[in-house]
């Protein structure tokens, strides 16, 4: 089965909204969330060797970027 990145981002965004229903309140909060996710990508790049885990982290970055844009009406 071919996995589509955009579809996986949508599912991750849906999961994240269910787990944390409160919207982001500011650009500062969104930045902090994105920075945490990007740091996890960095850890996979420099210390991991699992391509699936790296892909999962990239999906989380994309989902949180989309959430930030939506929550802040950008």
Secondary structure in CASP SS format (residue, H / E / C, confidence):
PFRMAT SS
TARGET T0000
AUTHOR 0000-0000-0000
METHOD secondary structure of the structure
MODEL  1
X C 1.00
X C 1.00
X C 1.00
X C 1.00
X H 1.00
X H 1.00
X H 1.00
X H 1.00
X H 1.00
X H 1.00
X H 1.00
X H 1.00
X H 1.00
X H 1.00
X H 1.00
X H 1.00
X H 1.00
X H 1.00
X H 1.00
X C 1.00
X C 1.00
X C 1.00
X C 1.00
X C 1.00
X C 1.00
X C 1.00
X H 1.00
X H 1.00
X H 1.00
X H 1.00
X H 1.00
X H 1.00
X H 1.00
X H 1.00
X H 1.00
X H 1.00
X H 1.00
X H 1.00
X H 1.00
X H 1.00
X H 1.00
X H 1.00
X H 1.00
X H 1.00
X H 1.00
X H 1.00
X H 1.00
X C 1.00
X C 1.00
X C 1.00
X H 1.00
X H 1.00
X H 1.00
X H 1.00
X H 1.00
X H 1.00
X H 1.00
X H 1.00
X H 1.00
X H 1.00
X H 1.00
X H 1.00
X H 1.00
X H 1.00
X H 1.00
X H 1.00
X H 1.00
X H 1.00
X H 1.00
X H 1.00
X H 1.00
X C 1.00
X C 1.00
X C 1.00
END
